[in-house]
Amino acid sequence: MERDDGRELSYALDSIRSVRGMRQCDVATLSALSAPFISQVFKGKRTPDWDSLKAICEAMNIPMTIV
């Protein structure tokens, strides 16, 4: 069975976001990324590039190594 790293990433990010009590729009605002893009990332429909992932992690105050 193949791994779907995009979905694993989205699940990890969304789980952390939820535990931290953040809304997707909070992450969008703090990361300076669009709300539709953030929504697609958290739903596993888009995989963020390196810079976007870094911005998302910084917005949620988590090290990139955790995801």
Protein Blocks (a to p, Z undefined) as FASTA:
>chain_A
ZZdfklmmmmmmmmmmmmnopafklmmmmnopafklmmmmmnopaccdfklmmmmmmmno
pafklZZ
